[in-house]
Every structure is written in structure tokens, then in C-alpha cells.
Amino acid sequence: MANLPRLQPAAFPLALPGPLLYIGTITSAGRRPINKQAAVNPSKTSSRLLLLLYQWLWSLVLPCLRFNSRLQSGYDQRTLRTPLPAADLWIQAASVGEAYLARQLMTSLQPCQPLTILITTNTSQGYDILNRTKNEAGPTLRVAVGYFPFDKPSLMHQALSAVAPRAVVLLESELWPGLMAACKAEGVKLVVVNGRMTERSLQRYLHWPAIWRDLRPHAVLAMSPADGKRFAALFGEEIVETMANMKFDTLQSRQPPAGAAANPLRTIVETTEKFVVLGSVRQEEEKEVSRLLCHLCRRDPRLIIGLFPRHMHRLRHWQQELTARHLPWQLRSQCRHAVPAGTIILWDTMGELTKAYDLARSVFVGGSLAPVGGQNFLEPLSSGIRPVIGPHWRNFAWVGREIIEQGLVHEARTWQEAAAYLLEQAEQLPDRPRTTEALRLFIADRQGGTTKACRKIMRLLAAP
């Protein structure tokens, strides 16, 4: 069992063997009969056996999931004790990131005739986002939000029968074998949108290549040529297309507001000061950032440094750390007037990071000196600042290395390299208009994915 592929951890609360299965020849009350020709096909026989194993594993685990605190919300919908509503289109969005993509689709679809959409999610955070935004849909759309049922094949058959969609959309890296197999059995068209797949996931899936060929969706819209090649290796290249990443459609450059009234931070950081921002610093990189701070203060004692911990509960640590290192610091909440040069402002208020980026001469974006995935380096770019990040930014790999190659973001291998970049940039005023224009062009070349996805979905809905 150790070699069986696994579901994406972010999309599934318990590590179960999967994705394994093909359900197209399984029968139940009211289902189509077994295809006798397929029954003698060795790959089909293997798929059916794996299906039975998957069903059995779900039967074992399902009673335990009742006690999982993350699954308490919507548990009756997850088990279909509360049935899902009928819909023409079913969109599955695993969590927060996918929920925002589902919202993009929902607000961009413009059918001529009334259309009912069901959007399901696995997490309470995703549910809250979708529930808050469902009324943003156009006048011809009626949107319902629910929790995604557990992927037990028999449950998925029931769910698909209840919803009775004409098409199903999976977002990004989601491959749910129970749902995919039920769609195959019922002849429901399924499309993967904004699809991404790592090389590691592909190698796991390829332990069972014939099964995935049986399960393959009607179409895959991959977010990059590299992702497209991996999907093609799994499902066959004839169903795979590439699209621009939908996330680019939500990005835009902007001109930072001018004047003290527009940016209250100008009252504590004068425009003539060399202001450096260390944004979204994570706990895992605190040792490196502490060394970076000491280096900056030693090399240029007149810097004003804004230190933004990613999580507020780390403020006490930073108070102790800065005091122990004899570095002059002040809490943001205690700043009433312009702070003197050489001060570290420890930010203990929310919602001011973008305003700080608007005033900064140089910026480091955290979560990148330790392997925790990185934080949003596009935010300072939108403020006209070309930030420096560490080598760990997999959470934003979808942006592409071109953003590094074009000089919009500087990638440092160590904290020493990051410090050198910050010191260099702090010596001059940033050319914000030039940076925001470069960002605008970078984004514009990569937009349009949402439109392509909507056109594909509408064609599937219109097909007989």
C-alpha cells in the first residue's frame, strides 16, 4: 500500500490511499449494467478491484471522521444526510485559494439563459468566502454553496444523482477519483480548470497509469506548458490545453496615493528618511531576520526599519529579541510623531503593511528565508517597489521565474545577500511609476485565463 498515490493533503483531511479508481462498470440500483466486453479487460478488472478497495477503506474511516474538528461544519452535507441541491453546473473548490477562483468563474460567467450553479468546498474558510460572495453573480445565475461530500464512491454516485449537473469543474490540483468515476459512469462532462500538477504528484499517479486513463476528464486547462505536459502524461495529450493562470486576472498595478491625508504613516516616517520594510516575517526565519536586522543597523545606523511579523503572537518574541540585542525599537501603536532615524518600528497594528510599502525605499518579503512557501511579494510591486525575497517561494511559483529574470523581484540565496540589496536600494528613491508600469505589462501578458475557462465551460454546458 505504500506505493499507492495519495490525494493532495490540502484538499483532504486524512491521508488515505487514492486516487485509485474507476467506477464506470459498477452497478447499483438504477445504474447502468456492467459492460461485458470491459469485464474481461485486465486493466478494467484491476480498476474495479481497486474501486472496491477504495470503497472499503472509506467505509472503515468514515465513522472516525465524525470526530475530526475540522470536519464538524457541514458534516451532514459531507455525508449527504442533508442532500445537495440540483444544479446545471457543479464547481468544486477545495479551500480558500480555490474558493476565490470559483468566485472569479461565478462572476465572469454570463449565460444568456438562466443557469444554476452549485459551488462546494472542503473547508469552513472556503465556505465562508463563497457564501459571502455568491450574490455577486450575474442576473442570469442562481448560486448555491455547500460542502463537498466525502469521496466514497457510493456517496459520490448519490451526490451526482441528486445534483444532476450537465458539467463538473475541478479547480487546480484536485483529482477526486470517486467523483471522477461517477461522472464517467453517468456521462457527465468533467473539466479541470487552472490545472496544476507537480512532478512529484505525477510520479505517484503514474504507479497506476491505466486507471487514470480510464478516469480521465473530458478536458484539462493547465495553467502552464509544464503543467500541461504532466497532465498529458497522465491523461493523454489530446484532452489537454494550456491557459493563462486565472490568478493574474485579479492582479493590477496601482499608483500609491500621495499626501499625508492619504497615508497616515507619513506622520511617523518622513519622506526624507531611509525607510526599510521587512514584511510578513515568519517564525521559522526569525534567526536569519534577526541577523539581518543587526547587520542593517550596524552598516547604516540612520535607517528606519519597519518590522512586520506575519503573526501577532510573535510580537513578544521580537520585543525580547530586539531588547537583548540592544537595538532601539518602538511599538507602532506608541508612535505619535515622527520617529528618529535609527529606530526599528515593531508593527503591532493590523492593516498597514501596504501603506508602509507605499513609503518604503526598500522591502524584504518574509516567509522566504525558511522553507515555508513565501509570502505575497506582488503587494510591494503594486506599490512601485521591487522587493527582495529569499530562495523559498513555492506558494507563489505560479507567478513564474520570469518575474525574477525581468528584475521585478530580486531573489537572494542568504540573509546576507538580502541585506546587501536592502542597503543598496535604501540609498535612492524608488522609481515607482517605472516599476508599476513594468508590473502592468508583466500582468497584461498573462491575463485572460478566466475568459478562456468560462468559454470552455459554456461550450460543455451547450454540448448534447
C-alpha positions, 0 to 999 in steps of 0.5 A: 500500500505504500506505493499507492498515490495519495490525494493532495493533503490540502484538499483532504483531511486524512491521508488515505490511499487514492486516487485509485479508481474507476467506477464506470462498470459498477452497478447499483440500483438504477445504474447502468449494467456492467459492460461485458466486453470491459469485464474481461479487460485486465486493466478494467478488472484491476480498476474495479478491484481497486474501486472496491478497495477504495470503497472499503477503506472509506467505509472503515474511516468514515465513522472516525471522521465524525470526530475530526474538528475540522470536519464538524461544519457541514458534516451532514452535507459531507455525508449527504444526510442533508442532500445537495441541491440540483444544479446545471453546473457543479464547481468544486473548490477545495479551500480558500485559494480555490474558493476565490477562483470559483468566485472569479468563474461565478462572476465572469460567467454570463449565460444568456439563459438562466443557469444554476450553479452549485459551488462546494468546498472542503473547508469552513474558510472556503465556505465562508468566502463563497457564501459571502460572495455568491450574490455577486453573480450575474442576473442570469445565475442562481448560486448555491454553496455547500460542502463537498461530500466525502469521496466514497464512491457510493456517496459520490454516485448519490451526490451526482444523482441528486445534483444532476449537473450537465458539467463538473469543474475541478479547480487546480490540483484536485483529482477526486477519483470517486467523483471522477468515476461517477461522472464517467459512469453517468456521462457527465462532462468533467473539466479541470480548470487552472490545472496544476500538477507537480512532478512529484504528484505525477510520479505517484499517479503514474504507479497506476497509469491505466486507471487514470486513463480510464478516469480521465476528464473530458478536458484539462486547462493547465495553467502552464506548458509544464503543467500541461505536459504532466497532465498529458502524461497522465491523461493523454495529450489530446484532452489537454490545453494550456491557459493563462493562470486565472490568478493574474486576472485579479492582479493590477498595478496601482499608483500609491496615493500621495499626501499625508491625508492619504497615508497616515504613516507619513506622520511617523516616517518622513519622506526624507528618511531611509525607510526599510520594510521587512514584511510578513516575517515568519517564525521559522526565519526569525534567526536569519531576520534577526541577523539581518536586522543587526547587520542593517543597523550596524552598516547604516545606523540612520535607517528606519526599519519597519518590522512586520511579523506575519503573526501577532503572537510573535510580537513578544518574541521580537520585543525580547529579541530586539531588547537583548540585542540592544537595538532601539525599537518602538511599538507602532501603536506608541508612535505619535510623531515622527520617529528618529532615524535609527529606530526599528518600528515593531508593527503591532497594528493590523492593516498597514503593511501596504501603506508602509510599502507605499513609503518604503525605499526598500522591502524584504518579503518574509516567509522566504528565508525558511522553507515555508512557501513565501509570502505575497511579494506582488503587494510591494510591486503594486506599490512601485517597489521591487522587493527582495525575497529569499530562495523559498517561494513555492506558494507563489511559483505560479507567478513564474521565474520570469518575474525574477529574470525581468528584475521585478523581484530580486531573489537572494540565496542568504540573509546576507545577500538580502541585506546587501540589496536592502542597503543598496536600494535604501540609498535612492528613491524608488522609481515607482511609476517605472516599476508599476508600469513594468508590473502592468505589462508583466500582468497584461501578458498573462491575463485572460485565463478566466475568459478562456475557462468560462468559454470552455465551460459554456461550450460543455454546458451547450454540448448534447 
